[in-house]
Structures are given as C-alpha cells and as structure tokens.
C-alpha cells in the first residue's frame, strides 16, 4: 500500500512541475506548433573534438522572405521554437535553415546553410543535428582542408 501511495505522490509532483513550467507559455496564448532542435554537431571521431564543436544559427520560416524567429544553438544545447498567436512566429513553421557558425569566428568546420522542411500537420517535432561527413584537416598546419557536412535527424513527431 505504501508503494502505491508513493507512486501517486511522485506522479502528482511530476504533473505539477510540468504544469508550472508551462504557465509562462500559456500566458502567450495557445501553442499550435513546437519544434525542438538539439545541436550535437562535432567530429566525435577525434580524441579531442573541441576544435569541431560547432554552434549553429537556426532560422524559422513560415511564409515570408525573412525568418519569423532566429536563435543561436551552441554545441550540446537545444532550443525550442513555439508557434502561437502572441509569439515570435504566429503561423506554423514550414522550414528551418541551419547555418554553422565558424569556430572562433574564423574556422568554417562545416558547410551550410542547410534547410530542413517541417511537416506542418504535426504539433511537435524533435530534431537532432549531427555530423554527416567529417571535416578533413591539412596534416601540415592543422587547418580545415575540406569542411564537413551535417545532417538533421528527425527523432520524433507528434500529431
């Protein structure tokens, strides 16, 4: 009996924490779309991947020439775009454009920009950015000889 009671208390705590976290968004009105992007763009084949850990600029498009919202996403971080009547993007996002930011402002480790089409019939989409082809380094000076490429893996979509 104690086990069931503790389970119910734990479930209530999880539900309450979720509802509390959602309060600021509910003040902005109903959300019609949510897109989470996680940046894992680095060459993990290297013993020390520090030089290839790449931040990206993610721009969300919903019909205009300019993005409705843009965000910088650092390596091993994520960002969630929410769409709603009183948010930066009021209409559903149909495309994300990912542009790798040069490491140290100079070293272009990965090519870009890279476009991702979003299924607007889905409420939630989760995307993870990873390396597709690793960059090639010059053995004489250690600089990038050929930039690598990235790919976006759609992990999950919910109606």
C-alpha positions as CSV (number, residue, x, y, z in Angstrom):
1,X,0.0,0.0,0.0
2,X,2.8,2.4,0.8
3,X,4.3,1.8,-2.6
4,X,1.1,2.8,-4.4
5,X,0.8,5.9,-2.3
6,X,4.4,7.0,-3.0
7,X,3.8,6.3,-6.7
8,X,0.7,8.6,-6.7
9,X,2.6,11.3,-4.9
10,X,5.5,11.1,-7.3
11,X,3.1,11.2,-10.3
12,X,1.4,14.3,-8.8
13,X,4.8,16.0,-8.3
14,X,5.8,15.3,-12.0
15,X,2.4,16.6,-13.2
16,X,2.6,19.7,-11.1
17,X,6.1,20.5,-12.2
18,X,5.1,20.2,-15.8
19,X,2.1,22.4,-15.4
20,X,4.1,25.0,-13.5
21,X,6.8,25.0,-16.3
22,X,4.0,25.6,-18.9
23,X,2.5,28.6,-17.2
24,X,4.6,31.3,-18.9
25,X,3.7,29.9,-22.4
26,X,0.0,29.7,-21.6
27,X,0.1,33.5,-20.9
28,X,1.2,33.9,-24.5
29,X,-1.9,32.1,-25.8
30,X,-2.4,28.6,-27.2
31,X,0.6,26.9,-28.9
32,X,-0.1,25.5,-32.3
33,X,3.4,24.0,-33.0
34,X,6.5,23.2,-31.1
35,X,9.9,22.4,-32.7
36,X,12.9,21.3,-30.6
37,X,16.3,21.3,-32.1
38,X,19.3,19.7,-30.4
39,X,22.9,20.5,-31.6
40,X,25.4,17.6,-31.4
41,X,27.4,18.9,-34.4
42,X,31.1,17.8,-33.8
43,X,33.6,15.3,-35.1
44,X,33.4,12.8,-32.3
45,X,35.9,10.5,-34.1
46,X,38.7,12.8,-32.8
47,X,40.3,12.2,-29.5
48,X,39.6,15.8,-28.6
49,X,36.6,17.2,-30.6
50,X,36.9,20.7,-29.1
51,X,38.0,22.2,-32.4
52,X,35.0,20.9,-34.2
53,X,32.2,21.6,-31.6
54,X,30.1,23.9,-33.7
55,X,27.4,26.4,-32.8
56,X,24.7,27.0,-35.3
57,X,22.2,29.8,-36.2
58,X,18.7,28.3,-36.7
59,X,16.2,30.5,-38.5
60,X,12.5,29.6,-38.7
61,X,10.4,30.4,-41.8
62,X,6.6,30.5,-42.1
63,X,5.9,32.2,-45.4
64,X,7.9,35.5,-45.6
65,X,11.3,36.2,-47.1
66,X,12.7,36.9,-43.6
67,X,12.6,34.4,-40.7
68,X,9.9,34.8,-38.1
69,X,12.5,33.9,-35.4
70,X,16.2,33.0,-35.2
71,X,18.2,31.5,-32.4
72,X,21.9,30.6,-31.8
73,X,22.2,27.0,-30.5
74,X,25.6,26.1,-29.0
75,X,27.1,22.6,-29.1
76,X,25.3,20.2,-26.8
77,X,22.4,22.6,-26.2
78,X,18.9,22.7,-27.5
79,X,16.3,25.3,-28.4
80,X,12.5,25.1,-28.8
81,X,10.5,27.2,-31.2
82,X,6.9,27.7,-30.1
83,X,4.3,29.0,-32.5
84,X,1.2,30.8,-31.3
85,X,-0.9,34.0,-31.7
86,X,1.3,36.2,-29.4
87,X,4.7,34.6,-30.0
88,X,7.5,35.5,-32.5
89,X,6.1,33.0,-35.0
90,X,2.4,33.3,-35.3
91,X,1.9,31.0,-38.3
92,X,3.2,27.4,-38.5
93,X,6.9,27.0,-39.3
94,X,7.4,25.0,-42.5
95,X,11.2,25.3,-42.8
96,X,14.3,25.7,-40.6
97,X,17.6,26.9,-42.0
98,X,20.7,25.8,-40.1
99,X,23.9,27.8,-40.6
100,X,27.0,26.6,-38.9
101,X,28.9,29.4,-37.1
102,X,32.7,29.4,-37.8
103,X,34.7,28.2,-34.8
104,X,36.5,31.1,-33.2
105,X,34.8,33.3,-35.8
106,X,37.2,32.1,-38.5
107,X,37.3,28.3,-38.8
108,X,34.5,27.0,-41.1
109,X,34.4,23.4,-39.9
110,X,31.0,22.5,-41.6
111,X,29.3,23.7,-44.7
112,X,26.0,25.4,-44.7
113,X,23.3,26.7,-44.8
114,X,21.2,23.5,-44.5
115,X,17.4,23.5,-45.0
116,X,15.0,21.3,-43.2
117,X,11.4,21.0,-44.3
118,X,8.9,20.7,-41.4
119,X,5.6,18.7,-41.6
120,X,3.1,21.4,-40.5
121,X,0.4,18.8,-39.8
122,X,2.4,17.7,-36.7
123,X,2.2,19.6,-33.4
124,X,5.6,18.6,-32.1
125,X,8.9,17.8,-33.9
126,X,12.2,16.9,-32.4
127,X,15.4,17.3,-34.5
128,X,19.0,16.4,-33.7
129,X,21.9,17.9,-35.7
130,X,24.8,15.6,-36.2
131,X,27.9,15.3,-38.4
132,X,27.3,13.5,-41.8
133,X,30.8,13.7,-43.3
134,X,33.7,14.7,-41.1
135,X,35.9,17.6,-42.0
136,X,39.3,16.9,-43.5
137,X,42.3,18.6,-41.9
138,X,45.6,19.6,-43.5
139,X,48.3,17.5,-41.9
140,X,50.9,20.3,-42.3
141,X,49.1,23.1,-40.5
142,X,46.1,21.5,-38.8
143,X,43.6,23.9,-40.6
144,X,40.5,22.7,-42.3
145,X,41.3,21.4,-45.8
146,X,37.7,20.4,-46.6
147,X,34.7,21.3,-44.4
148,X,32.5,18.5,-43.1
149,X,28.7,18.3,-43.7
150,X,25.9,17.9,-41.3
151,X,22.6,16.1,-41.3
152,X,19.4,16.6,-39.3
153,X,17.7,13.5,-37.8
154,X,14.0,13.8,-37.1
155,X,13.8,11.9,-33.8
156,X,10.1,12.3,-33.1
157,X,6.9,13.8,-34.4
158,X,3.6,14.1,-32.6
159,X,0.1,15.0,-34.0
